[in-house]
Amino acid sequence: MLAQAAFELVGPQRAVQFFGVRLVGVNAETGRKLLLSLLAIAVVTLLARGLQALIR
């Protein structure tokens, strides 16, 4: 039996497939945007906590 990757980008629109199940509406572009959004939230949160620590 061949081992299948848990995470794959398939098809012409690079849809995300997780354990053989294609996730509708999730492709490489939307995944990239999601990661960038999460990174921006993390940066803002860390900056806010750093500024609060400086004020105290």
N, C-alpha and C positions, 0 to 999 in steps of 0.2 A: 504494500500500500504506500502510495506516495504521500509525503507530508505536505499539507497545504499551508501556505503562510496565513497567519492570523489577520494580517492587514495587507490589502492590495489596492492598487489603483488600476481600474479596468475600463476598457472601452475607449471610444474616441474622445469622450468628455472627461476622462479620468475620474470616473465615479469611485467612491470609496466602497470597498467590499470588506466586510469583517466576518471572518470564519465562514466564507461562502455566501453571506447575505449582503446583497447590495443595499446600501443606505440611500434612499431616495432623497435628492436635494443636497447631498453632501458630495462635493467633488474636490479636486485639488485646489481650485480657486477659493471656494467658500471655506475650506479647511484652513488655508493660509490667512484669510481675513479673520477667522475666529482666533487663531493663534496670535495674530497681531493685536487684536482687541484685548485678549487676555493679558498680553504683555503690557499694553498701555495701562490697563487697570492696575496691574501689579506695580508698575513704576509710580503711578499717582499715589497709590496706597503707601508705598515705602517713603515717598517724598513727604507725605502728610505726617506720617509717624516720626520721621526725622525732624521735621520742623516743630512738632509738638515737643519732642525731647529737648530741642534747643531752647524753647520758650520756658520750660520748667526749670 
